Structure formats: structure tokens, C-alpha cells
Amino acid sequence: MPDEASPRPARVPDEALAREFGLSAEEWLRVLGIMGRTPTLTELGIFSVMWSEHCSYKSSRVWLKQLPTKAPWVIHGPGENAGVVDIGDGLAAVFKMESHNHPSFIEPYQGAATGVGGILRDVFTMGARPVANLNALRFGDPSDPVTRRVIDGVVRGIGGYGNCVGVPTVGGEVNFHRAYNRNPLVNAMTVGIAKRDRIFLSAAAGVGNPVVYVGSKTGIDGIHGATMASAEFSGDVEARRPTVQVGDPFTEKLLIEACLELMATDAIIAIQDMGAAGLTSSSVEMAGRGGVGIELDLDAVPQREAGMSAYEMMLSESQERMLMVLRPDRAELARQIFAKWELDFAVIGRLTNTGRIVVRHHGATEADIPLGPLADQAPLYERPTATTPKLPYIEPAKVEDRYGLAGGLLRLIGCPDLASRAWIYNQYDSTVGAQTIRRPGAADAAVVRIEGTTRALALTTDCTPRYCAADAEAGGAQAVAEAWRNLIATGARPLAITDNMNFGNPEKPEVMGQFAAAIRGMSAACRALDFPVVSGNVSLYNETDGRAILPTPAIGGLGVIDDAARSVGIALRPWLDLVLIGTTKGWLGQSLWLREIGGREDGAPPPVDLDAERKHGDFVRAQITAGVVRACHDLSDGGLLVAVAEMALAGGVGVRLNAGPREIPNHAFWFGEDQGRYLLAVGDGAEMVRLAEAAGVPAMRIGISGGRDLTLPDRGTISMNALRTAYESFFPDLMGRS
């Protein structure tokens, strides 16, 4: 990579410079063969970003093909800016998740903020008005001062951008582990709603049609950002600060409104966000998908800096910019619309029939490259894989319980992975737009009303990285299954997922083996649950000084609720029976109890029975739809007793619990993380158990809500005040403010 402090390298391209730009020696030779000559600096820059891991998926494409992407309700799957699914009433949901990991460590506020801005553009590019943002965040050891700095900047960046642009941040997840030290994960998800017959695509068409640049001016920020995102961290990251983009949410808001206004006309033939690799990727992808050529005149590009070179303009990742192909007779109308919104508008090129990208600047040809090798003919690698050894089953009776149920619960509910996230989500505006029904902390998934209807969308992000580290295939399946369960728990019909595959260096066989195994697990779960993948992102090289993150295949799930009034949250009301759905064996391997109480991070993760997941979930959704479930919570981190405590805290009422089965140790029954389970609050527990048994679904009544204490089956008692204090202390104590 070039000196990040000065994005204007003056050297003549050679193999050494190509290596600095992220190309291998073999890829440099391939460039020479394609060009038949030494490339110009601009041409080398174009090859380097389009062949980067971030843009080409050269290590992952061979595996991604295994994922199921089709269903009767899928309108557009992977390959477009975002996935699109039919949600009825002539409407479609448009959604995607993407990473901004490396930038968010280098410059946490802007890294996270521009991650939100980028994923918003992916969605409204397709004609959808954004209605919700979510995020999936992973941070390092909380005791590390660097972790606190990153948390503070990332949370402020997400809130600062989303709040200003006027799109509610309605959900997400946060995990901590030392494996994310100096390599946090910031995965941002946006969901929008569009008319089913007004979806805009990126394939350019019509030789001679104008290519139009709109939005903000181009600066020198973000140059080689895609290349930076395709390399490990090492040494001083301060030198990489200029590779991080700078966002302006107020301009983004204007861009959303201008684009949606233009989309209401028939002016647009194709449209593409200028995301990673900026003008290069947007022009190459639009022309490549349309099977045409493209000529660009960089003299016409609106510029923020004086004397910018062609190299800088083509690789800049300045934010809030779009590229369009317009009907020639509607170009003036488009100009007027963007002038009204005080945004730049410039005709910077035209489509050709050459199948090449030609870039001119100051009368000179700076680049002339065939499009095929840049797009669908980019390098594709089948990298070696190695299998992670399986870990043994942990016998619950052989793990000492040092704290008992009360002590264990207080310790768990206050630990970094389970403590209240209110310090985070209170910095986000989760209700702007007035359509949010279930805000953060109120349900297993966020619920957002579809304006003008009685229906709603349910939205979630999920993954359990420690499961994936122990068994990536089981962990991949579990991530999909938990997303499915979280949607079910609100009463939603799950429709589709987006994914964000965060892994280490793919050139290491063990990392590539984890990736391949996670894909196998995800694919099996998606097929079993009729839950296809419609969009996604791959983020590799998440390593710092050779140490990889935990494999983290984050899942963003979307479902639809036919009657929003029937959706449920997790909050208990007094005098309701609690019914456990699903089979409990007391699985402690890789559990939070084992880590926080046992001081161990080992054992096989809980198995995922996909047939049972489907059967249990379908039963629970049917009961919610029938109106007999007052609250519902899926069981995941921390197991049954943590779920009880979270429901009690959300409702502000106590619970009296019954004894568990004698054949399972107390700590294993109440803290085990067996999968495929839900906790229902109902008026008649005996009737719910009868209905479940008639459907062949395991069920048992475990207690009743009411009072001001949590009364445990071992006769221990925790006051709700003590429980709340333990639950709400972690983040204020960590960040030094309430």
C-alpha cells in the first residue's frame, strides 16, 4: 500500500508498487498480461481495488455459492446493492448488512458513522426509503483502555450519523472478547421499504446514455480504503488514518430525498452507490453488469481539493456520492431536482459499446482497461482449508458450581455479554419516524410498523462467536437458527437473512477451514428453515499482529408480522404462567456460565437440531398469532434463568420458580444453553403444555410471575432491586458516566 499520509505516489508502477497496493506477484503478472504493457498509475490503482478481497471476494466466492438464495418471496438475491423480498400489499423490503471494521479501529467515530452512511446508500439506491438501522458490534477486553476508546467512538458515530439522517436505530447486539482487541467488528444493517414494481438496479444500459455524478464533491479521503480493509493490521495504525472516510449525515439526508424524488420519475436507467473504491467500483460494476463500456471525463468531476489527479479521483472514497445512468431527455429534470436539494450534479461520461473503461483527464487517457478482468473475471482462489479439531462434551455433573443459582445469576446478568445495553441504545434515536413498535431491549427482535398498513417488520442481528470458534459448522447453523428464533419470538414469519462474514486471514488454512465450515452450517440451517440469504458482505483479514478474531458470521434477519397488534415483547406482567418450550439437557460446553462461573472456555458448543428448531418455532408463532401468548423470549446466552431474569426486569415484576428435573444438575438446567427453546408467558400454563404435547413439542411449566422478588427453586431469593443494580452497572462503570 502507498504511504497513507500522502495518497499521491509518484513512482512508475512495478511489481514492488503493486505489492504495496495489495496485489501478489502472480496478480501483477496477470495485470501485465491483460494490458500487454506496463499499466499507468491510475490503471494499477483500479486493478488493486477491484481485485482486493473487499471488492472481489476472491477467497470466498467459491464457498458463498453453497448458500440458498431463492424462495417465492425473494425478488432480488445477492449481486445487487441489497437484497429484496416481497412483504405483501405491493411492497418490498430492501436490506443488507456490511462491515466497517478496520476504519472503526483507526478512527472509531468516523469509521462507524460512515459505515452507517454506506449501508443506507446501498438500500435507498434501490428505490427504498430507509426505515430502520441495526448494528452488530464486537469489542475487545473491557479492561483495555483502547477498548473503551473504541466503544465510545463507535457508539457516538452510529448515533451521530443515524440520528442526524433521521433513520431510527432499532436493534443490534454487542459482544466482548480479547480476540477483538485492536480489531473490533462494526457491522451495520439497514432496512428500507419500496414499491414492489419500483426497484432500481445497477446494470447500465443504452450506448450513448449519459453517466451522471450526484451528491458531495470528491476529496482525497478514503483513498485505498478497500485495500486497507483487505489487509491485516500491524504496526502504527495512525499512518492509516487518511484511509478512513469522513461522513456528513445532513448531506446524506438531502441525497436520500433527491434520489427518491428522481426515482418517482422515469429518468433513471441504472444507479449505484459510490462505496468501497468509489468512482472505480461504481463505474466498473454498472458497466460490467450491463455488458457495456464506459468513458469518464474526470475534468467534469466535482472536486473538493485543488489539483486532484486521476488516480486520486478514481480511488477516493469520499462519502454521500452516487453514480447514475439517465435517459438523455430527462437529464435536465434530474439537474433541477439535485439543484433544489443543493447537491452537486455533473455529467461525467457516457456509455459505449467497447466493453472497456476509459478514463480521461486534462486531455490525456489515464486508463483504458477491459471490464471483464476487473469484474466477473477477477482472480478466484480455492485456498487450502484445515479442520478445527472437535472439542469433547462436558459432563454437567463434573463441573463445580461455586456460586449457586442466586450468586451465579447475579454474576452472569452483570457480565459484559449480558449486562444492560441501555447505555448504548439510549444514545440512538430508536423512535424517529414514529413507526417503531418494539424498541431496543423490549423484545428479541425490533418491530417496525409498515406505514399505512396494520402489518410490521421484525428485525434482528445474531451470532455467537465462541460457538463458531469451537465448531464453525455448528456455530454457523446456530447463528441462523437464533436469528430465526428471535423473529419467531415476536410473532413474525421469518423471510430472509443478510450475512456479514467476519474472519481472519484466508491465506491461513485454519481460517479458511472455519469459513467453509460456517458456510456449510449456515446453508443447512437456511434450507431447513426456508430462510434464504439475499445479500451480504465478507470481511477477511481481521487480524492484528497475526492474531485473528473469533470467526463471526453475523446474521441479520427479517420477518413480517401480519397483524402488528399481535406482536409480543419480553416484558412480564403479574400472575402469568411461565412455560418452557423445547428440550433441556443442561448443555454447558462454551456457555457463558462455564466462562464466567467455571473460569473455562472449552467444550463442544450445543448441537442444533434443525428439525426441532422448525417444529418448535412454528408452534410458538402459531400461539402468538392466536393471541394466547403475553410475552416470549428465546433462550440463548446464559440459558433459562437469565431469560427469566431479563423478562422480569423488562416488566418490573418478580417470579416464583418451580424446581427443575432431578436428573439434571441445578446449575446445568438453569444456565445450560441448549438450543431450540423459548420461554412463554401465558394465562393458562396447563393448557399451553397440553397444546404443545398435542403438537409433539416438549413443554413444561416452570413458574409464575408476580411479587417483587425472584424466588429461586433452591429457596434462594433475589430482590428485583438487587437484580436491576447488577444488570445496569456494567456500562456506566466501564465508561465512567451514567
Steps between C-alpha positions, in 0.01 A plus 500: 500500500628852430597739778156568652603847610544604137261334254693629197774244423730620224674172420469323169296181556707186551467178694615660823234773478238242404586306816461818705158541340401151619556298181705181506790437263278262301224761480749761377603266219133446422451877471793524261349220289159666486639841412782386270707781650591661830185656645478867589481594866124551467457161332701328771285671763183380326624140482615507863165606643283290268713192571515568874335246727252768605370554146562171314432236770777301333545266798133459592298484177557128455338432840224761487344316207386230745253733672132475401387833352159433347141474625163603357516823703855593393496773234876565478771295669877555525663700222315827538562780748262332746259208521130545428208292631126525443315603818150521349267788418712581195800584721852364533758507778852589389781417743867425542779486759859617441817537703714801582740320730849631430391866463318479833821415683709762323245778551204360698255788459539549125554132434167410658318806365602439140414133541143609575504746210624239256239239584225763483607580144498132401133490596363827364698446179242233421204732544422422864446754775712387797281426804742335744867457586653220708857412592708208621802609706792301639755658730815381675579454868303764696795551736714628211486883477514469120174304510330779692620755246365290215163441669454870564584603143306223329181558700517876449567451130203269449271730698636818349444389142175308541338761723589788268386324183167420663497119482433320830759260641270229633714201594829316502740305719826551686762240599836527671804274471874556510522358145354832379772707668610761245271343239141588591214398274249764395230344282220735395161396361231710335146406401285700260157470342425549131220435258540152361486623138739795556830329583806666345798293387863573414542350152579780256329498159472712188813588301540876500299555818649753741683391815416743779672572831285634787544584866807638676827609346797263471791540740810299583352324806463122495750435222594130504238435766398177325862388491547586867192293584661204322816483712597411855577769755857537619718776632381859533140541387522880522663503156181347359270775628463669157351174364193556718216690337330802655121500507237776486156369605324823409619469140397133505146605600486739204634227272231256616223749428643608163549141381152391610347803328683419177402136532135605493562599137618266223838672460730236652627203298758385757632624831789402727639624829864611498606279789826310539737603219273795420472606138701197388272231642175680415593556135657154451208318666230694315658455159607142570154389611346666195748353252596844366804726507542828680701817437566749778623861474646581839523870419124508565514332844406742781816532710559612858879525464705701252712312248370149562650230279309235307637240741359690796159562347453140390600356841353760734235366737348836586152446635145591394555448126305304236549408134206479261421423141212723388270524204644785288165680481471504881849625588385860539212396727750311715731801511216717627406254773855479633540878480186537713659275764830694469701199387764474229387366162740441213499301176842333521481241222299280270439134426675336203490166321872427555483287818779715644536771761680803360599783735614839368641794692639828364478360148712191578383140524580393856341154480374268225416155638270217389217468752480120512826444692401771749158358577384142443844380389683621810729244669323211672687287753421163652724542800609202713282418799573329828246352741479630855513201740172423675485568873358245745159509667506642851316293758296750710532303821879521477507882497503655847232760576674744733234768515157333504206630301474844664872574492536361151213706364624826652846438359369407156239774463767760568772354275607686182306272263169514691488834683248764393588674175290806592815716521550422130150508356395808695747690282305391193170647389295183471160661445555771238239448228247385762473146359706310760278263700766299687813702575838371626476286811124446468495185286724237344472688169415860419153553357431785257154572361458508121350845461147509366431136589421290807814294438859524625854384439703317766878551483796347680875438491651186651814291539679314781870521406623273781287218356652566157854489637434159654307357204447735208241279329284472812557869570393603150181297529433639848540861384233452234275305738524765771410776254200288397401448866527869582261587217263219600500626860331824390238316294669561164517271199874485416570584136872537430842590632796715415840392628831660594780245496779630727809278506878515521766455231363268226853402401516299824341156448344496846319830431383389158384175659293697751346704219408193295354321804293804601357518149403132519321555829325814381392333177348204684310727738376730225364204303337334801332824609408637152711802587705595189800733480418802284799727560818520700860601546831322558765658721828308512847575635356595839831442677733719699865404524411151378221440756159432346159593633253229592323381183188718492237429233255771608142445383243773437148358490174646369145378548149633454216520754158498339331672795734737683261511796571131564877541529646424842802611700683351797349703786308302762177610661385367838343159545590333174615140470849447356525208258829368365483375141768261377734234635741577784798273567715754680766569232791689654769477230599852378228650722531837668449326834805284434705808414381735775446249782720206402784717368525283186452553128482146371281210404280434198231761435134397523378302199232647276211269408358679195188284480422583862575869440243506222238306694537700822511834320193431288310399815601813692411733213161337467429561869610864477286551190205345687538768767560271798865597566554816707882500484764284336878472524731263316765327712860571403795645693474417869219249458162476672561693822650796315195505270270501805697788652494703178123458467451594866721809467322611183162479674607612846340200669636206697473129425459186712673201338428130533768235544658357187535131412693298758707322237667825387733693735344831607771719347482312169120515476477871577816625323553244220477633145304224325361628171149516352335630819256780585350630823133596471289705742137390474179519695452124522823302519331162523310564177819614324681182608207294372504678162876452470487131584219451247732656238791278604690794652670463842358742760496548876364760737792649700345777709270799535559876483413746777636660814820700542759223529644225287441187707728218386432125512786444747317737743734787422347845448622805308322833530416668173699803617814289550448332164456834325809648664711207380349521154537874446845572647747367245497766226472806726785366713709415193446829320516718809158662461136406528 
